[in-house]
Structures are given as C-alpha cells and as structure tokens.
Amino acid sequence: MAEKKAFVLRINPEVLKDLEQWAGDEFRSTNGQIEYLLQQALNARKKKKNQEARGKNQDRE
C-alpha cells in the first residue's frame, strides 16, 4: 500500500457531522469516507476529460 500523507482539513461542523454519519452507514472511518469520495470525484473528472479529448479528436476527423 502506498504511503499516505497527513494534512489538516478545515471543515464545516455540519458537513463533518453528515460525513461521519455517512461513513458509519457504509462501515468506513470518517477519513476513509473522505478519501473514498475524493477518489470517486477524481475518477469521474479523469473520465470526463478523456471523453472530452476523444470528442475533440473525432471532430478533427
């Protein structure tokens, strides 16, 4: 497993409360839930960028 870097996160208390509840519902730690959500967002962004790049390449053909 890759080494993880620790950092401080400032977060709205209400958002944190909701994240803690969501994490519990999915049997994850709060940190694990935040990491999972960030990874999902990054994957979606990469997928969108790849689709946009393919669309631009198809326009050129």
C-alpha positions as CSV (number, residue, x, y, z in Angstrom):
1,M,0.0,0.0,0.0
2,A,1.3,3.5,-0.9
3,E,2.4,5.7,1.9
4,K,-0.2,8.3,2.9
5,K,0.5,11.9,3.7
6,A,-1.3,13.5,6.7
7,F,-2.7,17.1,6.5
8,V,-5.1,19.3,8.4
9,L,-8.5,19.7,6.9
10,R,-10.7,22.7,7.9
11,I,-14.4,21.6,7.5
12,N,-17.8,23.0,8.4
13,P,-19.0,21.2,11.6
14,E,-22.3,20.3,9.9
15,V,-20.6,18.8,6.9
16,L,-18.4,16.8,9.2
17,K,-21.4,15.5,11.1
18,D,-23.0,14.4,7.9
19,L,-19.8,12.8,6.7
20,E,-19.4,10.9,10.0
21,Q,-23.0,9.6,9.7
22,W,-22.5,8.6,6.0
23,A,-19.2,6.9,6.8
24,G,-20.9,4.9,9.6
25,D,-23.7,3.9,7.2
26,E,-21.1,2.5,4.8
27,F,-18.9,0.9,7.6
28,R,-16.0,3.2,6.9
29,S,-14.0,5.6,9.1
30,T,-14.6,9.3,8.5
31,N,-11.2,9.6,7.0
32,G,-11.8,6.5,4.8
33,Q,-15.1,8.1,3.6
34,I,-13.5,11.4,2.7
35,E,-10.7,9.5,0.8
36,Y,-13.3,7.4,-1.0
37,L,-15.3,10.4,-2.0
38,L,-12.3,12.3,-3.2
39,Q,-11.1,9.2,-5.3
40,Q,-14.6,8.9,-6.8
41,A,-14.5,12.6,-7.8
42,L,-11.1,12.3,-9.3
43,N,-12.0,9.2,-11.3
44,A,-15.1,11.0,-12.6
45,R,-13.1,14.0,-13.6
46,K,-10.5,11.9,-15.4
47,K,-13.2,10.0,-17.2
48,K,-14.9,13.3,-18.3
49,K,-11.6,14.7,-19.5
50,N,-10.9,11.6,-21.5
51,Q,-14.3,11.7,-23.1
52,E,-13.9,15.4,-24.0
53,A,-10.5,14.6,-25.5
54,R,-11.9,11.8,-27.6
55,G,-14.8,14.1,-28.8
56,K,-12.3,16.7,-29.9
57,N,-10.3,14.1,-31.8
58,Q,-13.4,12.8,-33.5
59,D,-14.3,16.4,-34.6
60,R,-10.9,16.7,-36.3
61,E,-11.5,13.6,-38.4
